[in-house]
Amino acid sequence: MQRELFIGLMSGTSLDGVDAVLARFPAAGGIELLAHSHAPLDAALRGELLALNAPGGNELHRAALASNALARGYASAAASVLVQAKVEAGAVRAIGAHGQTVRHRPREFDATGYTLQLLNAALLAELTGIDIVCDLRSRDVAAGGQGAPLVPAFHRAIFARQGTTIAVLNLGGIANLTVLHADGATTGFDCGPANALMDHWCERQLGRAFDDAGGWAASGTVDATLLDAMRGDPYFVLAPPKSTGRDHFNARWLERALAAAPGGREARDVQATLAELTARVCAADVLRHATGASELLVCGGGAFNQFLMRRLSALLPGAAVARTDARGLPVTQVEAAAFAWLAWAHCERRAASIPTVTGAVGARVLGALYPA
């Protein structure tokens, strides 16, 4: 019998850790999750991956070693879900591994541009004994697309309902929106910053990795002048297809915004304003691009930010705002599950890119295969 199990591995722009899922995709559709694990990134590796988002000395050497270290972390996460499910590696057909994005510049410089995810996939294949499907963005970029977001095809497979418009919002380091239209069309794009800037400010001011449940943001007051300065970024008014990352929305971006709106605000007011920025930008995108959406399903770490979720609900009174848990897929598992699905699609030679999302000239089979 052909092996039907897949592992998905994801470390996102928030850099909070590695998520792994073991999943099965029944012939009738949907997904069956057998196990999930989350492991924080080693502090030194996290620091190096953050640093590699910007130009620096000896980058090639440092990136190669970081790729090795990430492969070892991924292998440990894969082993964890196999132990949980009491499954042998030989029963898994493939692992879909995202790698860590450190540069994302599609369509720039030479009209093609590039996207770069660090991961030594050959080492991961050696360590796991399982086929690895990785480098999942590059083929879409080569076909003229943004290479991002990658998850809308998975969202369509899992969450779409005929005759109903549903929006799916992933609040990772960057916020991305998928719109599953009532007529069957699928669109999606990156909205802008989510946890990347909020986590940065929280760590810088409080020494904490994130703002637990958005409590610190809720204690502050939104600074209208700073919010206007942030919302003036040209990215927010670009028409899709579009994608972004830490190349653009980073600590330097925040410092420029603060300098453009000087004042005597408290640190917690900046946090409140960053949360409000994400809520306003995402809500505006839902209203503009998901007209008539009955649901906004939220996933990613930002779904635990109660302040942010309350603001989204207030700004979108016409839609039921809920976490993806309500549809059977826990918020912390959606992206890893998406990469398990992308590995399945690659193995089945099914196109998993959507030209109406990325702007590519056509749908493509995504990923590169590193056999065990």
BELFEN-V923320 format. One record per run of one state. SS is the DSSP state (H for helix, E for strand, - for the rest). FROM is the first residue (numbers start at 1). TO is the last residue. If there is no record, write none. Layout:
ss->[SS & SS]
from->[FROM & FROM]
to->[TO & TO]
This chain:
ss->[- & E & - & E & - & E & - & H & - & H & - & H & E & - & E & - & E & - & H & - & E & - & H & - & H & - & E & - & E & - & E & - & E & - & E & - & H & - & H & - & H & - & H & - & H & - & H & - & E & - & H & - & H & - & E & H & - & H & - & H & - & E & -]
from->[1 & 5 & 11 & 18 & 25 & 32 & 40 & 43 & 52 & 59 & 86 & 89 & 92 & 98 & 100 & 107 & 113 & 119 & 121 & 129 & 132 & 135 & 138 & 143 & 152 & 160 & 161 & 162 & 164 & 165 & 166 & 172 & 174 & 181 & 186 & 194 & 195 & 207 & 212 & 219 & 224 & 232 & 234 & 238 & 251 & 261 & 267 & 290 & 295 & 300 & 301 & 305 & 306 & 316 & 320 & 324 & 328 & 334 & 348 & 355 & 359 & 368 & 371]
to->[4 & 10 & 17 & 24 & 31 & 39 & 42 & 51 & 58 & 85 & 88 & 91 & 97 & 99 & 106 & 112 & 118 & 120 & 128 & 131 & 134 & 137 & 142 & 151 & 159 & 160 & 161 & 163 & 164 & 165 & 171 & 173 & 180 & 185 & 193 & 194 & 206 & 211 & 218 & 223 & 231 & 233 & 237 & 250 & 260 & 266 & 289 & 294 & 299 & 300 & 304 & 305 & 315 & 319 & 323 & 327 & 333 & 347 & 354 & 358 & 367 & 370 & 372]
